Amino acid sequence: MIAETVCSAVSAAGLGIAVVTAYRKRFLTAARLAAYSLVPVGLVMTGVVGWLADTALSPTAWAGFGVLGAAWLLLAGTRAVERRRAGTGAERETARRTERGAVAPAASPTSPGGPTGPGARPATPRSAAPRAADPVEDFSDIEAILRKHGI
């Protein structure tokens, strides 16, 4: 009963402000204020306000919210533990395998079971991989460009 009275008073005040705004020739703003002012009355007429008032004052409803909160905490906690376990175990195992260089013997080009025959390329060791350019070379290129432009 009190909630319905408060909503009606809020709507009446909002409509009064909308009338004053319309009197000041701000019709678009007045229409918007009138629309917002009619929402509480519409909620009272549909029964939503009564339902909310009954729910807010009900100890059973608050206990239900507590049970829902506890369920959410349990789900979030178990998920966090599951992520922690999955992250440490699987990632550690993958890191160990890559550190040891665990490669299947047939997949390695240097292994005896590697590719052989006339079309096979010789295996190149990792030390023969192309190196980064020497810093002196980089400066010589820059110096040549600067000389070209007369700097």
C-alpha positions in Angstrom: 0.0 0.0 0.0 2.8 2.4 0.9 4.8 1.5 -2.3 1.8 2.3 -4.5 1.3 5.7 -2.8 5.0 6.6 -3.2 4.9 5.6 -6.9 1.8 7.7 -7.5 3.4 10.7 -5.8 6.6 10.3 -7.9 4.5 10.2 -11.1 2.5 13.2 -10.1 5.6 15.2 -9.3 7.2 14.2 -12.6 4.1 15.2 -14.6 4.1 18.5 -12.8 7.8 19.1 -13.8 6.9 18.1 -17.4 4.1 20.7 -17.4 6.5 23.5 -16.2 9.0 22.4 -18.9 6.4 22.5 -21.6 5.4 26.0 -20.4 9.0 27.0 -21.0 8.7 25.9 -24.7 10.9 22.8 -24.3 8.3 20.4 -25.6 10.7 17.5 -26.5 12.2 17.5 -23.0 8.6 17.8 -21.5 7.4 14.8 -23.5 10.4 12.8 -22.3 9.8 13.7 -18.7 6.1 12.8 -19.0 7.1 9.4 -20.4 9.4 8.7 -17.5 6.8 9.9 -15.0 4.2 7.5 -16.2 6.5 4.4 -15.7 5.8 4.1 -11.9 2.1 4.4 -12.3 2.2 1.7 -15.0 4.2 -0.6 -12.7 1.6 -0.1 -9.9 -1.2 -0.9 -12.3 0.4 -4.1 -13.5 1.1 -5.4 -10.0 4.8 -5.4 -10.3 5.3 -3.0 -7.4 3.1 -5.2 -5.1 5.1 -8.3 -6.1 8.4 -6.5 -5.4 7.2 -5.2 -2.1 6.0 -8.7 -1.0 9.4 -10.2 -2.2 11.5 -7.5 -0.5 9.8 -8.0 2.9 9.6 -11.8 2.8 12.2 -13.7 4.9 11.8 -16.7 2.6 12.7 -14.7 -0.4 15.9 -13.4 1.3 16.8 -16.9 2.3 16.4 -17.9 -1.3 18.8 -15.1 -2.4 21.2 -16.4 0.2 21.0 -20.0 -1.2 21.5 -18.6 -4.7 24.6 -16.7 -3.6 26.1 -19.8 -1.9 25.5 -21.8 -5.0 27.3 -19.2 -7.1 30.2 -19.1 -4.7 30.6 -22.9 -4.8 30.5 -22.9 -8.6 33.0 -20.0 -8.9 35.3 -21.6 -6.3 35.4 -25.0 -8.0 36.0 -23.4 -11.4 38.9 -21.4 -10.0 40.5 -24.6 -8.5 39.9 -26.5 -11.7 41.7 -23.7 -13.7 44.6 -23.7 -11.3 45.0 -27.4 -11.5 44.7 -27.5 -15.3 47.1 -24.6 -15.8 49.9 -26.0 -13.6 49.8 -29.7 -14.6 49.3 -29.5 -18.3 51.6 -26.5 -18.8 54.4 -28.1 -16.7 54.2 -31.3 -18.8 54.3 -29.4 -22.1 57.3 -27.2 -20.8 59.2 -30.4 -19.8 58.7 -32.0 -23.2 59.9 -28.9 -25.0 62.9 -28.4 -22.7 64.1 -32.0 -23.3 63.5 -31.7 -27.0 61.3 -34.7 -27.1 60.8 -35.4 -30.8 59.7 -38.6 -32.4 62.7 -40.4 -34.1 61.1 -40.5 -37.5 60.3 -36.8 -37.4 63.8 -35.7 -36.8 65.8 -35.1 -40.0 69.1 -36.0 -38.3 67.9 -39.4 -36.9 68.8 -42.6 -38.7 65.1 -43.1 -39.7 65.0 -39.6 -41.2 64.4 -38.8 -44.9 66.9 -40.5 -47.2 67.1 -41.0 -50.9 67.9 -38.9 -54.0 65.4 -36.2 -53.3 66.2 -35.8 -49.6 67.9 -32.7 -48.5 70.8 -33.0 -46.1 70.1 -32.3 -42.5 71.5 -28.9 -41.3 72.4 -28.6 -37.7 70.9 -25.8 -35.7 74.2 -24.1 -35.4 74.3 -23.6 -39.2 71.0 -21.6 -39.1 71.3 -18.2 -40.6 72.6 -15.7 -38.1 71.4 -12.2 -37.4 73.1 -9.5 -39.5 76.3 -8.2 -38.1 75.9 -4.8 -36.5 78.8 -3.4 -38.4 77.1 -4.3 -41.7 74.0 -2.4 -40.6 76.0 0.8 -39.9 77.8 0.5 -43.2 74.5 0.5 -45.0 73.3 3.5 -43.1 76.6 5.3 -43.8 76.2 4.6 -47.5 72.7 6.0 -47.5 73.8 9.1 -45.7 76.7 9.7 -48.1 74.3 9.3 -51.0 72.2 12.2 -49.6 75.3 14.3 -48.9 75.0 14.1 -45.1 
